[in-house]
Amino acid sequence: MTMPLKMLESFMDKRISLLLKDNRILEGKLVGYDDYMNMVLEDTEERTEEMTRKLGTVILRGNNVVRMSLIG
């Protein structure tokens, strides 16, 4: 089993997809994180079934994340 902080370390400077508790999907480049799994994403896009919206740089609380994966 992969530990979450090790996974975040391997995802640094790569594009990732995050599923949030409210069923939104954020996609962006992971540029930072802390021990609480709070993350900083750059060039972020929010995706829902109806739309895609550019957000730019986002600071995200780790407890809102349900799933994370690499893009591509």
Chimera marker file (.cmm) of the C-alpha trace (Angstrom):
<marker_set name="trace">
<marker id="1" x="0.000" y="0.000" z="0.000" r="1" g="1" b="0" radius="0.5"/>
<marker id="2" x="1.311" y="3.444" z="-0.933" r="1" g="1" b="0" radius="0.5"/>
<marker id="3" x="1.366" y="6.022" z="1.846" r="1" g="1" b="0" radius="0.5"/>
<marker id="4" x="-0.399" y="9.280" z="0.896" r="1" g="1" b="0" radius="0.5"/>
<marker id="5" x="2.565" y="11.613" z="1.508" r="1" g="1" b="0" radius="0.5"/>
<marker id="6" x="4.867" y="9.367" z="-0.546" r="1" g="1" b="0" radius="0.5"/>
<marker id="7" x="2.322" y="9.448" z="-3.349" r="1" g="1" b="0" radius="0.5"/>
<marker id="8" x="2.138" y="13.255" z="-3.187" r="1" g="1" b="0" radius="0.5"/>
<marker id="9" x="5.928" y="13.401" z="-3.312" r="1" g="1" b="0" radius="0.5"/>
<marker id="10" x="5.944" y="11.288" z="-6.488" r="1" g="1" b="0" radius="0.5"/>
<marker id="11" x="3.211" y="13.516" z="-8.019" r="1" g="1" b="0" radius="0.5"/>
<marker id="12" x="5.182" y="16.765" z="-7.529" r="1" g="1" b="0" radius="0.5"/>
<marker id="13" x="5.429" y="18.917" z="-10.685" r="1" g="1" b="0" radius="0.5"/>
<marker id="14" x="3.028" y="16.615" z="-12.559" r="1" g="1" b="0" radius="0.5"/>
<marker id="15" x="-0.584" y="17.107" z="-13.646" r="1" g="1" b="0" radius="0.5"/>
<marker id="16" x="-3.048" y="15.392" z="-11.336" r="1" g="1" b="0" radius="0.5"/>
<marker id="17" x="-6.789" y="14.935" z="-11.127" r="1" g="1" b="0" radius="0.5"/>
<marker id="18" x="-8.578" y="15.299" z="-7.777" r="1" g="1" b="0" radius="0.5"/>
<marker id="19" x="-12.131" y="14.182" z="-7.034" r="1" g="1" b="0" radius="0.5"/>
<marker id="20" x="-13.560" y="16.363" z="-4.258" r="1" g="1" b="0" radius="0.5"/>
<marker id="21" x="-16.258" y="15.513" z="-1.706" r="1" g="1" b="0" radius="0.5"/>
<marker id="22" x="-18.797" y="17.645" z="-3.595" r="1" g="1" b="0" radius="0.5"/>
<marker id="23" x="-18.167" y="15.621" z="-6.824" r="1" g="1" b="0" radius="0.5"/>
<marker id="24" x="-16.205" y="18.373" z="-8.560" r="1" g="1" b="0" radius="0.5"/>
<marker id="25" x="-12.992" y="17.413" z="-10.321" r="1" g="1" b="0" radius="0.5"/>
<marker id="26" x="-9.926" y="19.634" z="-10.196" r="1" g="1" b="0" radius="0.5"/>
<marker id="27" x="-7.063" y="19.084" z="-12.614" r="1" g="1" b="0" radius="0.5"/>
<marker id="28" x="-3.777" y="20.920" z="-12.255" r="1" g="1" b="0" radius="0.5"/>
<marker id="29" x="-0.047" y="20.752" z="-11.687" r="1" g="1" b="0" radius="0.5"/>
<marker id="30" x="0.911" y="19.880" z="-8.089" r="1" g="1" b="0" radius="0.5"/>
<marker id="31" x="3.529" y="22.395" z="-6.945" r="1" g="1" b="0" radius="0.5"/>
<marker id="32" x="3.322" y="22.018" z="-3.166" r="1" g="1" b="0" radius="0.5"/>
<marker id="33" x="1.820" y="20.156" z="-0.211" r="1" g="1" b="0" radius="0.5"/>
<marker id="34" x="2.172" y="19.822" z="3.555" r="1" g="1" b="0" radius="0.5"/>
<marker id="35" x="1.872" y="17.088" z="6.206" r="1" g="1" b="0" radius="0.5"/>
<marker id="36" x="-1.919" y="17.575" z="6.338" r="1" g="1" b="0" radius="0.5"/>
<marker id="37" x="-2.157" y="16.885" z="2.579" r="1" g="1" b="0" radius="0.5"/>
<marker id="38" x="-3.132" y="20.481" z="1.849" r="1" g="1" b="0" radius="0.5"/>
<marker id="39" x="-2.066" y="21.105" z="-1.739" r="1" g="1" b="0" radius="0.5"/>
<marker id="40" x="-1.126" y="23.923" z="-4.086" r="1" g="1" b="0" radius="0.5"/>
<marker id="41" x="-2.092" y="23.405" z="-7.730" r="1" g="1" b="0" radius="0.5"/>
<marker id="42" x="-1.156" y="25.633" z="-10.677" r="1" g="1" b="0" radius="0.5"/>
<marker id="43" x="-2.927" y="25.950" z="-14.044" r="1" g="1" b="0" radius="0.5"/>
<marker id="44" x="-5.983" y="24.401" z="-12.398" r="1" g="1" b="0" radius="0.5"/>
<marker id="45" x="-9.271" y="23.633" z="-14.139" r="1" g="1" b="0" radius="0.5"/>
<marker id="46" x="-12.529" y="22.735" z="-12.408" r="1" g="1" b="0" radius="0.5"/>
<marker id="47" x="-14.598" y="20.157" z="-14.271" r="1" g="1" b="0" radius="0.5"/>
<marker id="48" x="-18.241" y="19.283" z="-13.724" r="1" g="1" b="0" radius="0.5"/>
<marker id="49" x="-20.634" y="17.469" z="-16.024" r="1" g="1" b="0" radius="0.5"/>
<marker id="50" x="-21.905" y="20.813" z="-17.344" r="1" g="1" b="0" radius="0.5"/>
<marker id="51" x="-18.750" y="22.928" z="-17.686" r="1" g="1" b="0" radius="0.5"/>
<marker id="52" x="-15.002" y="23.417" z="-17.476" r="1" g="1" b="0" radius="0.5"/>
<marker id="53" x="-13.664" y="26.520" z="-15.753" r="1" g="1" b="0" radius="0.5"/>
<marker id="54" x="-10.080" y="27.793" z="-15.463" r="1" g="1" b="0" radius="0.5"/>
<marker id="55" x="-9.109" y="28.669" z="-11.880" r="1" g="1" b="0" radius="0.5"/>
<marker id="56" x="-5.352" y="29.303" z="-12.069" r="1" g="1" b="0" radius="0.5"/>
<marker id="57" x="-3.489" y="28.744" z="-8.783" r="1" g="1" b="0" radius="0.5"/>
<marker id="58" x="-5.493" y="26.948" z="-6.076" r="1" g="1" b="0" radius="0.5"/>
<marker id="59" x="-4.775" y="26.145" z="-2.429" r="1" g="1" b="0" radius="0.5"/>
<marker id="60" x="-6.820" y="23.100" z="-1.441" r="1" g="1" b="0" radius="0.5"/>
<marker id="61" x="-7.493" y="21.579" z="1.994" r="1" g="1" b="0" radius="0.5"/>
<marker id="62" x="-6.524" y="17.934" z="1.985" r="1" g="1" b="0" radius="0.5"/>
<marker id="63" x="-9.652" y="16.757" z="3.825" r="1" g="1" b="0" radius="0.5"/>
<marker id="64" x="-11.791" y="17.688" z="0.789" r="1" g="1" b="0" radius="0.5"/>
<marker id="65" x="-10.079" y="15.125" z="-1.466" r="1" g="1" b="0" radius="0.5"/>
<marker id="66" x="-11.711" y="11.743" z="-2.082" r="1" g="1" b="0" radius="0.5"/>
<marker id="67" x="-9.396" y="10.477" z="-4.853" r="1" g="1" b="0" radius="0.5"/>
<marker id="68" x="-6.249" y="11.611" z="-6.651" r="1" g="1" b="0" radius="0.5"/>
<marker id="69" x="-4.581" y="10.299" z="-9.779" r="1" g="1" b="0" radius="0.5"/>
<marker id="70" x="-1.989" y="11.236" z="-12.361" r="1" g="1" b="0" radius="0.5"/>
<marker id="71" x="-3.196" y="12.564" z="-15.709" r="1" g="1" b="0" radius="0.5"/>
<marker id="72" x="-1.721" y="10.914" z="-18.752" r="1" g="1" b="0" radius="0.5"/>
<link id1="1" id2="2" r="1" g="1" b="0" radius="0.2"/>
<link id1="2" id2="3" r="1" g="1" b="0" radius="0.2"/>
<link id1="3" id2="4" r="1" g="1" b="0" radius="0.2"/>
<link id1="4" id2="5" r="1" g="1" b="0" radius="0.2"/>
<link id1="5" id2="6" r="1" g="1" b="0" radius="0.2"/>
<link id1="6" id2="7" r="1" g="1" b="0" radius="0.2"/>
<link id1="7" id2="8" r="1" g="1" b="0" radius="0.2"/>
<link id1="8" id2="9" r="1" g="1" b="0" radius="0.2"/>
<link id1="9" id2="10" r="1" g="1" b="0" radius="0.2"/>
<link id1="10" id2="11" r="1" g="1" b="0" radius="0.2"/>
<link id1="11" id2="12" r="1" g="1" b="0" radius="0.2"/>
<link id1="12" id2="13" r="1" g="1" b="0" radius="0.2"/>
<link id1="13" id2="14" r="1" g="1" b="0" radius="0.2"/>
<link id1="14" id2="15" r="1" g="1" b="0" radius="0.2"/>
<link id1="15" id2="16" r="1" g="1" b="0" radius="0.2"/>
<link id1="16" id2="17" r="1" g="1" b="0" radius="0.2"/>
<link id1="17" id2="18" r="1" g="1" b="0" radius="0.2"/>
<link id1="18" id2="19" r="1" g="1" b="0" radius="0.2"/>
<link id1="19" id2="20" r="1" g="1" b="0" radius="0.2"/>
<link id1="20" id2="21" r="1" g="1" b="0" radius="0.2"/>
<link id1="21" id2="22" r="1" g="1" b="0" radius="0.2"/>
<link id1="22" id2="23" r="1" g="1" b="0" radius="0.2"/>
<link id1="23" id2="24" r="1" g="1" b="0" radius="0.2"/>
<link id1="24" id2="25" r="1" g="1" b="0" radius="0.2"/>
<link id1="25" id2="26" r="1" g="1" b="0" radius="0.2"/>
<link id1="26" id2="27" r="1" g="1" b="0" radius="0.2"/>
<link id1="27" id2="28" r="1" g="1" b="0" radius="0.2"/>
<link id1="28" id2="29" r="1" g="1" b="0" radius="0.2"/>
<link id1="29" id2="30" r="1" g="1" b="0" radius="0.2"/>
<link id1="30" id2="31" r="1" g="1" b="0" radius="0.2"/>
<link id1="31" id2="32" r="1" g="1" b="0" radius="0.2"/>
<link id1="32" id2="33" r="1" g="1" b="0" radius="0.2"/>
<link id1="33" id2="34" r="1" g="1" b="0" radius="0.2"/>
<link id1="34" id2="35" r="1" g="1" b="0" radius="0.2"/>
<link id1="35" id2="36" r="1" g="1" b="0" radius="0.2"/>
<link id1="36" id2="37" r="1" g="1" b="0" radius="0.2"/>
<link id1="37" id2="38" r="1" g="1" b="0" radius="0.2"/>
<link id1="38" id2="39" r="1" g="1" b="0" radius="0.2"/>
<link id1="39" id2="40" r="1" g="1" b="0" radius="0.2"/>
<link id1="40" id2="41" r="1" g="1" b="0" radius="0.2"/>
<link id1="41" id2="42" r="1" g="1" b="0" radius="0.2"/>
<link id1="42" id2="43" r="1" g="1" b="0" radius="0.2"/>
<link id1="43" id2="44" r="1" g="1" b="0" radius="0.2"/>
<link id1="44" id2="45" r="1" g="1" b="0" radius="0.2"/>
<link id1="45" id2="46" r="1" g="1" b="0" radius="0.2"/>
<link id1="46" id2="47" r="1" g="1" b="0" radius="0.2"/>
<link id1="47" id2="48" r="1" g="1" b="0" radius="0.2"/>
<link id1="48" id2="49" r="1" g="1" b="0" radius="0.2"/>
<link id1="49" id2="50" r="1" g="1" b="0" radius="0.2"/>
<link id1="50" id2="51" r="1" g="1" b="0" radius="0.2"/>
<link id1="51" id2="52" r="1" g="1" b="0" radius="0.2"/>
<link id1="52" id2="53" r="1" g="1" b="0" radius="0.2"/>
<link id1="53" id2="54" r="1" g="1" b="0" radius="0.2"/>
<link id1="54" id2="55" r="1" g="1" b="0" radius="0.2"/>
<link id1="55" id2="56" r="1" g="1" b="0" radius="0.2"/>
<link id1="56" id2="57" r="1" g="1" b="0" radius="0.2"/>
<link id1="57" id2="58" r="1" g="1" b="0" radius="0.2"/>
<link id1="58" id2="59" r="1" g="1" b="0" radius="0.2"/>
<link id1="59" id2="60" r="1" g="1" b="0" radius="0.2"/>
<link id1="60" id2="61" r="1" g="1" b="0" radius="0.2"/>
<link id1="61" id2="62" r="1" g="1" b="0" radius="0.2"/>
<link id1="62" id2="63" r="1" g="1" b="0" radius="0.2"/>
<link id1="63" id2="64" r="1" g="1" b="0" radius="0.2"/>
<link id1="64" id2="65" r="1" g="1" b="0" radius="0.2"/>
<link id1="65" id2="66" r="1" g="1" b="0" radius="0.2"/>
<link id1="66" id2="67" r="1" g="1" b="0" radius="0.2"/>
<link id1="67" id2="68" r="1" g="1" b="0" radius="0.2"/>
<link id1="68" id2="69" r="1" g="1" b="0" radius="0.2"/>
<link id1="69" id2="70" r="1" g="1" b="0" radius="0.2"/>
<link id1="70" id2="71" r="1" g="1" b="0" radius="0.2"/>
<link id1="71" id2="72" r="1" g="1" b="0" radius="0.2"/>
</marker_set>
